[in-house]
Amino acid sequence: MIDYGDELLYFSRRLEYVDLLQNIDISALSHSTAEQLLEKLGKAGFYLGDYDDDGITLSSYQKLCDSTNNPKWLFYQARVYRYRERKGDHGKAVDILKQVVVQAQQQNHLVLIPQAQLEMGAICVKLNEIPQAIQLIKEGMVFFDIDLQTAENASLENIEHAFDISGISSEHYNSIAWGLRHAGLAYVRQGKANPTIACWYAAKALWEKMEDNLNVAAMHTNLGGAYQLFSISLEKSKYHLQTAQVILEEQQSLYELFRLYNMLTHLYMTKGDFYNALQTSNKILYLTEQGLEVSLGHDLETRGRIYDSIEQWEQAEHFYKESLNYVAPQFRITREIYLADMYLSWGRRLKYNKKHAIDKYYTAKKQFETLLDLAEEKGTSNDDIPRIKLGLAEVLLGIVSLSNNDGDNTVLDDIQTMLEQTQSEFRTISEDRQAEWWFIPARIDRVWAEYHRLQGHFSETESLLENTWDSLLSDMVENGVNKEEIWVLEALVDLERTMKGETHDHNQSAK
């Protein structure tokens, strides 16, 4: 029973296994057998996510500490606190890990020292103490002859095989792989693409040697996300995510599937593959219906963006509004911008139906004005402000172009002021937001072009649109498709028609 118990930890009946272990009278067993039983019980409780001090996980490890005085069981207690993440748990974990280091030195359990350092590094990543995390992981890796500088020096050409793992002892595969996994997370926080990817490729290779399919899939998911995040290769992102999908759907690992489906949905949207984006979004919805506690609001917003992209406006409006019921206050303005932008796009698409177009424009205008007031109340550091001003400027242009007041200099002056402010303020927002909203500079130029066109400055309009189109084509290689390309192309076509019409009218007059 004791020997093959580990296999049961990964299967659906593991709860029955825990019940069986708990019903055994430990006092009637030999000392060594009792220790094995407690180890199995602690491990089983850990895999079940049972981190309370209720006679299973923590209790088992505490009894093992008391009976053996082996710092290994202190290490496992610390790991439980790290995963539990209640108030004060990270501090408890670090305090225990420091005890592990001291006792491991005293008792010559040397491998526990780097393992404790790697565990403390993982906690620092969680707490966003990134320099300290990297230092701890580097120190822990020295024991295993792994130098993280190798990852930091890696080039894209050798990134998949930056680390030589051929001489690593199999007993250390798991510890090293976890250390590399957390190092990758730390490098992500620093925005360093190459060391991130190098660490995760090496971790994946080690878990492949162990035939640990779930962790292999997790690394494929991470790599797929990294290739997207750092705008390196959408095709490599797709390969890794789809490889993870095969493994995880077979294993039915729900939380990992949720993470994967979110990344796949984003990938398909980036590539303009909205059919598959909707299919993976449906899978996320299915997981939430199975009781998985995830961000329903984020999924509803994503579905809104998909329908927005394929111009199914009523459905987009429905999902955007539904998502607002689940949004945290700090993200509400950002999410409402999507709704306002959707009304703006709806109005643009209805431009040949003047009455309906103006109706949507005014809905968007009201939304943007409300959002601008809210954002300015939050302070000047709000990243949303330039995007709101840009939307408002574009809405006003749309209204003016469909009205009979093309020469309203007051409105045009307001539009010019907002565009100038947007251009200046966008450069000051966070780098993460600039990367996420990579298409905004092109949109600013396109709205400037439409501003000049409204005043009959066709040469300036044409020059701006052509430069914007070239910029978008270059950016799309790395960042994928965006609706902005459609608006720029349509603006170029409309300008061409207008200029031909002007030439035709001039020739007719000359006759």
ROKEMI-168725 format. One line per field, with one value per residue (C-alpha): x negated, y negated, z negated; residue in one letter; residue number from 1. Coordinates in Angstrom, 2 decimals, always signed. Each point is the difference from the previous one (the first is absolute). Last residue first. Example, Ala and Ser with C-alpha at 12.3 -4.5 7.8 and 13.67 -1.06 7.14 Angstrom:
residues 2
c1 = (-13.67,+1.37) $
c2 = (+1.06,+3.44) $
c3 = (-7.14,-0.66) $
code = (S,A) $
pos = (2,1) $
END
This chain:
residues 511
c1 = (+15.17,-2.15,+2.87,+0.25,-3.75,+0.19,+2.95,-1.92,-3.12,+2.00,+1.74,-3.34,-1.24,+3.10,-0.28,-3.68,+0.80,+2.69,-2.46,-2.68,+2.53,+1.16,-3.59,-0.58,+3.27,-0.75,-3.57,+1.37,+1.96,-3.19,-2.03,-3.06,-2.65,-3.28,+0.80,+2.86,-2.45,-1.52,+3.36,+1.27,-2.92,+0.45,+3.72,-0.72,-2.51,+2.54,+2.75,-2.12,-1.16,+3.52,+1.49,-2.76,+0.61,+3.77,+0.22,+3.74,+0.84,+1.70,-3.01,-2.32,+2.04,+0.22,-3.79,-0.33,+2.37,-2.27,-3.11,+1.54,+1.13,-3.52,-1.35,+2.76,-0.86,-2.56,+2.68,-1.36,-3.60,+0.87,+1.94,-2.99,-2.30,+2.15,+1.47,-2.17,-0.21,+3.80,+0.22,-1.64,+1.95,+3.22,-0.49,-0.58,+3.03,+2.18,-1.08,+0.66,+3.46,+0.88,-1.19,+2.14,+3.02,-0.54,-0.74,+3.42,-0.65,+1.31,+3.29,+2.47,-0.39,-1.45,-3.65,+0.55,+1.40,-2.82,-2.63,+1.58,-0.14,-3.68,-0.90,+1.94,-1.78,-3.39,+0.87,+0.99,-3.25,-2.05,+1.80,-0.23,-3.55,+1.11,-2.99,+1.77,+2.42,+3.01,+2.40,-1.42,+1.04,+3.57,+0.49,-1.56,+2.25,+3.14,-1.15,-0.89,+3.43,+1.92,-2.02,+0.51,+3.78,-0.24,-1.92,+2.51,+2.89,-2.06,-0.44,+3.69,+1.11,-2.74,+0.47,-3.03,-2.24,+1.37,-3.42,-1.50,+2.83,-0.54,-3.71,+0.76,+2.53,-2.69,-2.54,+2.38,+0.43,-3.75,-0.58,+2.40,-2.50,-2.84,+2.24,+1.09,-3.45,-0.64,+3.61,-0.25,+2.17,+2.73,+3.18,-1.97,-0.45,+3.74,-0.20,-2.87,+1.78,+3.25,-1.68,-2.07,+3.14,+1.79,-3.06,-0.77,-2.82,-2.48,-2.42,+2.78,+1.16,-3.52,-0.35,+3.28,-1.12,-3.18,+2.03,+2.14,-3.15,-1.48,+3.22,+0.15,-3.36,-0.48,+1.44,+0.52,+3.56,+0.52,+1.83,-3.25,-1.74,+2.69,-0.47,-3.71,+0.83,+2.28,-2.93,-2.02,+2.65,+0.39,-3.72,+0.15,+2.59,-1.75,-3.24,-1.32,-3.50,+0.20,+3.46,-1.30,-2.88,+2.25,+2.36,-2.95,-1.35,+3.36,+0.44,-3.38,+0.73,+3.37,-1.58,-2.59,+2.81,+1.98,-2.69,+2.00,-3.09,+0.95,+1.15,-3.25,-2.33,+1.60,+0.43,-3.64,-1.06,+2.53,-1.48,-3.58,+0.65,+2.20,-2.66,-2.59,+2.21,+0.67,-3.74,-1.98,+2.57,-1.29,+3.40,+0.88,-3.18,+0.23,+3.58,-0.83,-3.06,+2.10,+2.57,-2.74,-1.48,+3.33,+0.35,-3.38,+1.13,+3.10,-1.89,-2.59,-1.83,-3.08,-2.18,+2.79,-0.08,-3.67,+0.59,+2.89,-2.14,-2.72,+2.47,+1.46,-3.35,-0.99,+3.39,-0.28,-3.71,+0.75,+3.08,-1.06,+2.98,-1.14,+3.22,-0.59,-3.51,+1.52,+2.45,-2.87,-1.93,+3.08,+0.00,-3.77,+0.18,+2.85,-2.02,-3.07,+1.90,+1.72,-3.11,-2.13,+0.33,-0.67,-3.56,-0.79,-2.69,+2.13,+1.71,-2.08,+1.95,+0.53,+1.68,+3.23,-1.54,-2.84,+0.97,+2.06,-3.15,-0.74,-2.15,+2.63,+0.74,-3.65,-0.24,+2.41,-2.93,+0.94,-2.62,+2.69,-1.28,-0.32,+3.73,+0.97,-2.11,+1.46,+3.51,-0.64,-1.46,+2.86,+2.60,-1.81,-0.01,+3.70,+1.71,+3.39,+1.47,+0.62,-3.50,-1.35,+1.84,-1.58,-3.44,+0.69,+0.74,-3.19,-2.01,+1.66,-0.86,-3.55,-0.37,+1.95,-2.68,-2.52,+1.71,-3.23,+1.82,-1.21,+0.17,+3.50,+1.04,-1.03,+1.44,+3.27,+0.34,-0.20,+2.67,+2.26,-0.27,+0.61,+3.14,+1.39,-0.50,+1.76,+2.84,+0.63,+3.44,+0.92,-2.09,+0.66,-2.68,-2.82,+1.31,+0.00,-3.54,-1.19,+1.39,-1.82,-3.30,+0.58,+0.45,-3.40,-1.51,-0.07,+0.63,+1.51,+3.01,+0.80,-0.58,+2.09,+2.82,-0.16,+0.09,+3.13,+1.71,-0.72,+1.57,+2.74,+1.05,+1.85,-2.71,+1.38,-1.90,+2.30,-0.84,+0.68,-3.62,-1.11,+2.36,-1.42,-3.57,+0.72,+1.80,-2.76,-2.66,+2.07,+0.29,-3.72,-0.76,+2.40,-1.71,-3.41,+1.23,+1.88,+3.76,+2.63,-0.35,+0.84,+3.54,+1.13,+3.18,-1.87,-1.72,+3.31,+1.56,-3.01,+0.36,+3.72,-0.99,-2.49,+2.81,-0.31,-3.60,-3.35,-0.55,+0.82,-3.33,-1.81,+1.60,-1.99,-2.41,+2.24,+2.71) $
c2 = (-72.75,-1.25,+0.55,+3.66,+0.40,-1.50,+2.23,+3.09,-1.02,-0.52,+3.35,+1.71,-1.61,+1.15,+3.54,+0.19,-1.41,+2.63,+2.76,-1.35,-0.35,+3.57,+1.24,-1.94,+1.24,+3.61,-0.20,-1.38,+3.20,+1.69,+2.87,+1.53,-1.55,+0.99,-0.03,-2.39,-2.73,-0.25,-0.06,-2.52,-2.37,+0.17,-0.75,-2.93,-1.46,+0.30,-1.52,-2.96,-0.80,+0.24,-2.27,-2.60,-0.03,-0.15,-3.06,-0.50,-0.95,+3.34,+1.68,-1.58,+1.41,+3.36,+0.08,-0.96,+2.90,+2.35,-1.31,+0.60,+3.47,+0.88,-1.16,+2.10,+3.31,+1.07,-0.08,+2.98,-1.18,-3.55,+1.42,+1.99,-2.99,-2.10,-3.24,-3.05,+0.30,+0.21,-3.40,-1.96,+1.49,-0.07,-3.65,-0.99,+2.02,-1.57,-3.52,+0.63,+1.41,-2.99,-2.37,+1.89,-0.35,-3.76,-0.38,+1.26,+0.06,+3.48,-1.03,+1.88,+3.23,+3.37,-1.16,-1.94,+3.05,+2.24,-2.56,-0.32,+3.78,+0.06,-2.68,+1.86,+3.26,-1.71,-1.71,+3.37,+1.61,-2.85,+0.29,+3.77,+0.03,-1.85,-1.81,-3.37,+0.76,+2.20,-2.91,-0.35,+3.59,-0.53,-3.19,+1.64,+3.04,-2.13,-1.87,+3.28,+1.53,-3.10,-0.17,+3.73,-0.36,-3.14,+1.91,+2.85,-2.41,-1.82,+3.29,+0.87,-3.29,-0.08,+3.48,-0.05,-0.48,+3.15,+1.72,-3.10,-0.11,+3.61,-0.68,-2.89,+2.10,+2.71,-2.57,-0.98,+3.64,+0.67,-3.19,+1.41,+2.78,-2.45,-2.13,+3.01,+1.40,-1.58,+0.66,+3.78,+1.20,+2.60,-1.87,-1.91,+3.25,+0.12,-3.41,+1.10,+3.29,-1.66,-2.77,+2.57,+2.03,-3.07,-1.06,+3.11,-1.83,+2.91,-1.87,-1.09,+3.61,+1.01,-2.99,+0.83,+3.60,-1.28,-2.22,+2.99,+2.02,-2.78,-0.33,+3.75,-0.18,+3.53,+2.23,+3.24,+1.12,+2.09,-2.96,-1.97,+2.75,-0.14,-3.77,+0.56,+2.56,-2.53,-2.45,+2.70,+0.24,-3.79,-0.47,+2.85,-1.90,-3.33,+0.97,-3.56,+1.06,-2.06,+1.38,+3.55,-0.68,-1.62,+2.97,+2.38,-1.83,+0.11,+3.66,+0.84,-1.62,+1.76,+3.28,-0.32,-0.47,+2.93,+2.68,+2.43,+2.16,+0.56,-3.59,-1.07,+1.92,-0.97,-3.61,-0.31,+0.84,-2.55,-2.66,+0.79,+0.01,-3.13,-1.97,+1.18,-1.29,-3.30,-0.64,-2.57,-2.52,+0.18,+0.91,+2.32,+2.12,-0.10,+1.30,+2.98,+0.65,-0.04,+2.38,+2.35,-0.20,+0.94,+2.89,+1.38,-0.49,+2.09,+2.61,+0.89,+2.56,-0.59,-0.68,-2.22,-1.83,-0.81,-1.19,-2.23,-1.63,-0.66,-1.56,-2.07,-1.41,-0.95,-1.67,-2.29,-0.64,-1.16,-2.14,-2.29,-2.16,-0.08,+1.69,+2.61,+0.56,+0.89,+2.44,+1.65,+0.35,+1.69,+2.64,+0.36,+0.78,+2.42,+1.81,+0.10,+1.59,+2.49,+1.16,+0.40,+3.78,+0.38,-1.25,-2.81,+0.68,-0.42,-3.20,-2.40,-3.25,-2.34,+2.74,-1.68,-3.48,+0.72,-2.34,-2.33,-0.82,+1.17,-2.19,-0.32,+3.71,+0.95,-2.53,+2.32,+2.31,+3.61,+2.11,+1.62,-1.63,-3.31,+0.11,-1.01,-3.14,-1.00,+0.64,-2.19,-2.82,+0.20,-0.24,-2.90,-1.97,+0.90,-0.83,+0.36,+1.79,+3.12,-0.25,-0.34,+3.19,+1.86,-1.22,+1.28,+3.42,-0.14,-0.84,+2.86,+2.42,-1.36,+0.83,+3.28,+1.59,-0.31,+2.22,-0.20,-0.05,-3.44,-1.48,+1.41,-1.33,-3.56,+0.05,+1.58,-2.64,-2.67,+1.93,-0.11,-3.78,-0.36,+2.18,-1.84,-3.33,+1.32,+1.26,-3.34,-0.47,+3.16,+1.16,+3.75,+0.86,-1.61,+1.33,+3.56,-0.47,-1.08,+3.19,+2.01,-1.66,+0.71,+3.63,+0.04,-1.50,+3.54,-0.01,+3.48,+0.28,-3.68,-0.97,+2.96,-1.03,-3.53,+1.33,+2.03,-2.91,-2.34,+2.36,+2.01,-0.52,-3.22,-2.66,-1.26,+0.43,+2.44,-0.70,+3.62,+0.40,-1.26,+2.35,+2.95,-1.09,-0.33,+3.34,+1.77,-1.44,+0.94,+3.58,+0.27,-1.27,+2.53,+2.78,-1.01,-0.16,+3.30,-0.23,+0.28,-3.68,-0.95,+1.37,-0.15,-1.97,-3.06,+2.00,+1.31,-3.46,-1.32,+2.76,-0.75,-3.57,+1.37,+1.61,-2.35,+0.86,-1.72,+0.91,+3.64,+0.56,-1.09,+2.84,+2.75,+0.73,-0.71,+2.47) $
c3 = (+70.15,-2.85,-2.43,+1.01,-0.47,-3.51,-0.94,+1.20,-1.91,-3.21,+0.49,+0.51,-3.21,-1.89,+1.33,-0.96,-3.43,-0.50,+0.96,-2.35,-2.85,+0.61,-0.24,-3.21,-1.53,+0.89,-1.35,-3.26,-0.50,-1.17,+1.38,-1.61,-2.24,+1.63,+3.73,-0.75,-0.99,+3.49,+1.77,-2.53,+0.61,+3.78,-0.38,-2.32,+2.44,+2.83,-2.14,-1.08,+3.54,+1.44,-2.65,+0.35,+3.79,-0.45,-2.24,+0.62,-3.59,-0.69,+1.59,-2.54,-2.93,+1.75,+0.23,-3.68,-0.77,+2.00,-1.75,-3.44,+1.09,+1.10,-3.38,-1.70,+1.71,-2.63,-2.71,-1.95,+0.45,-1.03,-2.95,-1.20,+0.50,-2.33,+1.31,+0.78,+3.80,+0.17,-1.69,+2.83,+2.90,-2.00,-0.94,+3.63,+1.08,-2.70,+0.97,+3.71,-0.75,-2.16,+2.74,+2.52,-2.30,-0.33,+3.73,+1.04,+3.76,+0.60,-1.68,+2.18,-1.89,+1.03,-0.05,-3.23,-1.80,+1.17,-0.95,-3.45,-0.40,+1.01,-2.54,-2.71,+0.76,-0.09,-3.28,-1.51,+1.19,-1.44,-3.38,-0.50,-1.39,-3.15,-1.52,+0.25,-2.80,-0.79,+0.54,+3.51,+0.74,-1.20,+2.02,+3.07,-0.41,-0.02,+3.12,+1.74,-0.70,+1.10,+3.22,+0.68,-0.29,+2.15,+2.66,-0.09,+0.69,+2.64,+1.87,-0.28,+1.58,+2.65,+1.38,+2.32,-3.06,-1.66,-0.25,-1.58,-2.55,-1.00,-0.35,-2.39,-1.93,-0.36,-1.15,-2.82,-1.03,+0.08,-2.01,-2.61,-0.73,-0.64,-2.22,-2.07,-0.70,-3.42,-1.07,+0.57,+2.88,-0.42,+0.97,+2.65,+1.92,+0.74,+1.68,+2.24,+0.74,+1.11,+2.02,+1.89,+0.71,+1.35,+2.01,+1.97,+1.73,+0.18,-2.29,-2.38,-0.25,-1.07,-2.32,-1.74,-0.42,-1.64,-2.34,-1.00,-0.70,-2.14,-1.98,-0.65,-1.76,-1.31,-2.70,+1.92,-0.70,+3.11,+1.57,-0.25,+1.96,+2.71,+0.32,+0.56,+2.69,+1.70,+0.05,+1.76,+2.71,+0.27,+0.59,+2.52,+2.05,-0.61,+1.73,+0.33,-1.05,-3.20,-0.68,+0.43,-2.39,-2.63,+0.10,-0.23,-3.06,-1.76,+0.99,-1.57,-3.35,-0.17,+1.07,-2.79,-2.51,+1.41,+0.32,+2.12,+0.73,+3.66,+0.39,-1.68,+2.28,+3.34,-1.14,-1.02,+3.55,+1.29,-2.26,+0.99,+3.74,-0.10,-1.87,+2.48,+2.82,-1.79,-0.20,-1.98,-1.24,-3.62,-1.39,+2.85,-0.07,-3.79,-0.07,+2.17,-2.14,-3.17,+1.51,+1.23,-3.50,-1.59,+2.45,-1.07,-3.61,+0.64,+2.01,-2.61,+2.14,-2.19,+3.06,+1.32,-3.33,+0.58,+3.57,-1.09,-2.69,+2.60,+2.44,-2.85,-1.06,+3.57,+0.58,-3.01,+0.57,+3.56,-0.65,-2.83,-1.06,-3.63,-1.13,+2.71,-1.43,-3.37,+1.60,+1.86,-3.27,-1.46,+2.74,-0.17,-3.72,+0.60,+2.66,-2.24,-2.88,+2.31,+1.85,-3.15,-0.43,+3.73,-0.41,+2.43,+2.59,+3.14,-1.17,+2.09,-0.20,+2.97,+2.03,+1.11,-0.18,+2.39,+2.87,-2.20,-1.96,-3.53,-2.28,-2.75,+0.24,-0.43,-2.83,-1.76,-0.73,-0.75,-1.78,-2.20,-3.20,+1.88,+0.79,-3.53,+0.11,+3.38,-1.28,-3.04,+2.13,+2.50,-2.75,-1.72,+3.27,+0.55,-3.27,+1.72,-3.06,+2.11,+1.44,-3.55,-0.99,+2.92,-1.09,-3.51,+1.53,+2.06,-3.13,-1.91,+2.82,+0.01,-3.71,+0.08,+2.21,-2.84,-2.57,-2.06,-3.35,-1.09,+3.49,+0.56,-3.42,+0.85,+3.54,-1.20,-2.72,+2.71,+1.88,-3.07,-0.26,+3.76,-0.14,-3.01,+1.77,+3.10,-2.18,-1.72,+1.48,+1.89,+2.92,-0.23,+2.57,-1.92,-3.32,+1.36,+1.32,-3.43,-1.51,+2.67,-0.91,-3.68,+0.99,+1.72,-3.15,-1.51,-3.76,+0.53,-2.33,-0.51,+3.62,+1.21,-2.33,+1.40,+3.58,-0.73,-1.77,+2.87,+2.54,-1.71,-3.61,+0.57,+0.20,+3.29,+3.27,+1.78,+3.63,+0.91,+1.07,-3.42,-1.83,+1.92,-0.78,-3.71,-0.12,+1.92,-2.31,-3.04,+1.26,+0.71,-3.50,-1.51,+1.97,-1.38,-3.61,+0.18,+0.16,-2.75,-0.93,+3.57,-0.27,+3.63,+0.66,+1.24,+2.73,+1.35,-0.01,+1.93,+2.60,+0.32,+0.84,+2.56,+1.97,+3.01,+0.75,-0.52,-3.65,+0.69,+1.73,-3.14,-1.98,+1.70,-2.81,-2.98,+0.99) $
code = (K,A,S,Q,N,H,D,H,T,E,G,K,M,T,R,E,L,D,V,L,A,E,L,V,W,I,E,E,K,N,V,G,N,E,V,M,D,S,L,L,S,D,W,T,N,E,L,L,S,E,T,E,S,F,H,G,Q,L,R,H,Y,E,A,W,V,R,D,I,R,A,P,I,F,W,W,E,A,Q,R,D,E,S,I,T,R,F,E,S,Q,T,Q,E,L,M,T,Q,I,D,D,L,V,T,N,D,G,D,N,N,S,L,S,V,I,G,L,L,V,E,A,L,G,L,K,I,R,P,I,D,D,N,S,T,G,K,E,E,A,L,D,L,L,T,E,F,Q,K,K,A,T,Y,Y,K,D,I,A,H,K,K,N,Y,K,L,R,R,G,W,S,L,Y,M,D,A,L,Y,I,E,R,T,I,R,F,Q,P,A,V,Y,N,L,S,E,K,Y,F,H,E,A,Q,E,W,Q,E,I,S,D,Y,I,R,G,R,T,E,L,D,H,G,L,S,V,E,L,G,Q,E,T,L,Y,L,I,K,N,S,T,Q,L,A,N,Y,F,D,G,K,T,M,Y,L,H,T,L,M,N,Y,L,R,F,L,E,Y,L,S,Q,Q,E,E,L,I,V,Q,A,T,Q,L,H,Y,K,S,K,E,L,S,I,S,F,L,Q,Y,A,G,G,L,N,T,H,M,A,A,V,N,L,N,D,E,M,K,E,W,L,A,K,A,A,Y,W,C,A,I,T,P,N,A,K,G,Q,R,V,Y,A,L,G,A,H,R,L,G,W,A,I,S,N,Y,H,E,S,S,I,G,S,I,D,F,A,H,E,I,N,E,L,S,A,N,E,A,T,Q,L,D,I,D,F,F,V,M,G,E,K,I,L,Q,I,A,Q,P,I,E,N,L,K,V,C,I,A,G,M,E,L,Q,A,Q,P,I,L,V,L,H,N,Q,Q,Q,A,Q,V,V,V,Q,K,L,I,D,V,A,K,G,H,D,G,K,R,E,R,Y,R,Y,V,R,A,Q,Y,F,L,W,K,P,N,N,T,S,D,C,L,K,Q,Y,S,S,L,T,I,G,D,D,D,Y,D,G,L,Y,F,G,A,K,G,L,K,E,L,L,Q,E,A,T,S,H,S,L,A,S,I,D,I,N,Q,L,L,D,V,Y,E,L,R,R,S,F,Y,L,L,E,D,G,Y,D,I,M) $
pos = (511,510,509,508,507,506,505,504,503,502,501,500,499,498,497,496,495,494,493,492,491,490,489,488,487,486,485,484,483,482,481,480,479,478,477,476,475,474,473,472,471,470,469,468,467,466,465,464,463,462,461,460,459,458,457,456,455,454,453,452,451,450,449,448,447,446,445,444,443,442,441,440,439,438,437,436,435,434,433,432,431,430,429,428,427,426,425,424,423,422,421,420,419,418,417,416,415,414,413,412,411,410,409,408,407,406,405,404,403,402,401,400,399,398,397,396,395,394,393,392,391,390,389,388,387,386,385,384,383,382,381,380,379,378,377,376,375,374,373,372,371,370,369,368,367,366,365,364,363,362,361,360,359,358,357,356,355,354,353,352,351,350,349,348,347,346,345,344,343,342,341,340,339,338,337,336,335,334,333,332,331,330,329,328,327,326,325,324,323,322,321,320,319,318,317,316,315,314,313,312,311,310,309,308,307,306,305,304,303,302,301,300,299,298,297,296,295,294,293,292,291,290,289,288,287,286,285,284,283,282,281,280,279,278,277,276,275,274,273,272,271,270,269,268,267,266,265,264,263,262,261,260,259,258,257,256,255,254,253,252,251,250,249,248,247,246,245,244,243,242,241,240,239,238,237,236,235,234,233,232,231,230,229,228,227,226,225,224,223,222,221,220,219,218,217,216,215,214,213,212,211,210,209,208,207,206,205,204,203,202,201,200,199,198,197,196,195,194,193,192,191,190,189,188,187,186,185,184,183,182,181,180,179,178,177,176,175,174,173,172,171,170,169,168,167,166,165,164,163,162,161,160,159,158,157,156,155,154,153,152,151,150,149,148,147,146,145,144,143,142,141,140,139,138,137,136,135,134,133,132,131,130,129,128,127,126,125,124,123,122,121,120,119,118,117,116,115,114,113,112,111,110,109,108,107,106,105,104,103,102,101,100,99,98,97,96,95,94,93,92,91,90,89,88,87,86,85,84,83,82,81,80,79,78,77,76,75,74,73,72,71,70,69,68,67,66,65,64,63,62,61,60,59,58,57,56,55,54,53,52,51,50,49,48,47,46,45,44,43,42,41,40,39,38,37,36,35,34,33,32,31,30,29,28,27,26,25,24,23,22,21,20,19,18,17,16,15,14,13,12,11,10,9,8,7,6,5,4,3,2,1) $
END
